[in-house]
Amino acid sequence: MLHLKVKTMYNKLNGITKIYKKDEVICNEGAVCNHVYYIIEGSVHIFTYTSLENVYTIASLNTGDSFGNHLIFSSNPIMLGNIVAQKKTIIKMISKTTLLNALKNETFSMWYLKETNNKYIDLQNRIKILSQPTIREKIYFL
């Protein structure tokens, strides 16, 4: 049900739809985020490299998920990881201007703020778990 509402809200907006092949780069770490990206179909992997050149997974996103929501209005809208399609993936890219116009609509703005805040809370919970010093304490937070 949630994905249906997200799909309906994002489908109301104008944007550019692109198809990415498996392992195709969608965005590189360090690129400026000018869009909110909505995954119409498929999945993406967001990752970065540690100082020892190990891969660190930031997130794995699937159909109905979006990314760039936190960055697009940031004073430093830089992608914090590389974003790569895990399989054939269709993404709708919604510009900041389009999003600003949509936010004038009270229904859309309330929905968008709720979605963005829910993602923020999920990230805060992930940080809380990862910051625990022992595996036992991490498990208690799950």
N, C-alpha and C positions, 0 to 999 in steps of 0.2 A: 504493500500500500504506500509506504514512504517513497519508494522509487517512482511510483506512478505520479505522485504529487510533484516530486522534484522534476521529473521529465516534463510534466505539464507546464510547470512554471518556467523552466528554461526554454521549452519549445515556443513559448510566447515571444521570446526575444529574437531579434535579428542577430545573426552571427555568421561566421565562416565555418563550414563543415569540412573537415579533412579526414581522409582515410590513411592510416599508417599501417605498414607491414610489420610483421613480427621482427623485433629487435631494432626497429627504426627509432631514431632519436626524435623526440617531440620538442624538448627544450634542453639546453645545456645549463649546467650549474654556472652561475654568474651572469646569465642573461637577464635583461630587464623584463619583468612581468607586466605586459600590457593588456592581458586578457584574463578572464576567468575561463577555465577549461572544463567542459562538461563531457563526461564519457557516455556517449550514446550507446555504444556497444564495445565490448572488449575489456582489456585490463592493461594497467601500466604499473611500472615499478619505479619508485623514486629512490635514488641512492646517491651516496657520496663516497669519497675515499678518505680513510684516516691518514694521519701523518706517516704511518708505516705502509701505506698503499693498500690496505685491506679495504674491502667493500663493506660499507655500513648501510643497511637498508633503513630508509626513513619511513617509507610507507609503500603498501601495495594497494592499489585502488581498482575498482571494478565498475561494471555497468551501473550507471546511476550516481556515481560519485563525481565530485568536482575537485579542482585544485586551483590555486591562485587567488582564492577568495580573501585570504589574509594579506596577501602581498599587494594586490592591485591598488589599495588605498594607503599603502605604507609609505613613509618618507624615504624608505630604502627598499624599493620593490625588486630585489635581486633574488633570482631562483637559488634556493639553498641546496639543490641537488640536481642530478641528471634525471631526466624523465624519459623512459624508454617503453615502447609498446611491447607487451609480453606475447601478444598474438595480434591478428588483424584487429585494429581498433579504430572506431569512428569517434571523432571528437568535435564538439561544437565550441568554437572560440568566440567569446562574447567580449567586446571591447569595453573599456572603462566608460566611454561616452554613452554607449548603449545601456550599460548598467546604471549609470547616473540617471538617465532618463526614466528607466524602469523604476528606480527607487522613489520617484515622485508619486508612484501609485502606492497608497497605504497598505493594501493587501500584500503586494509584492515586497515592499520594504520590511514589513513585519516578518514575513516568511524568510527573507534573506538574512535579516539580523538573527533570527532564531537559528537558522542553519549554520551561520558563521559562528555564533556563540556556542552551539553544541560541539562544533569541531574544536573550538578553543578549549572547552572543558575536557574533551577527550584527550587533547594534547597535554593538558595539565595533569590529568590522571596518569598518563603514560610517564611523564617526568617524575611524578611522585613514586611510582613503582620502580623506575630505573635508578632513582637516587638512593634507594634503600641499600645499606651496606652488605647485607647477606642475602643469600637465596631464600632462606627461611622467611625473612622480613618481606621480601618481594612477593612471595606466595601469599602471605597474610593480606596483602593489599589487593590481590586478585579476587 
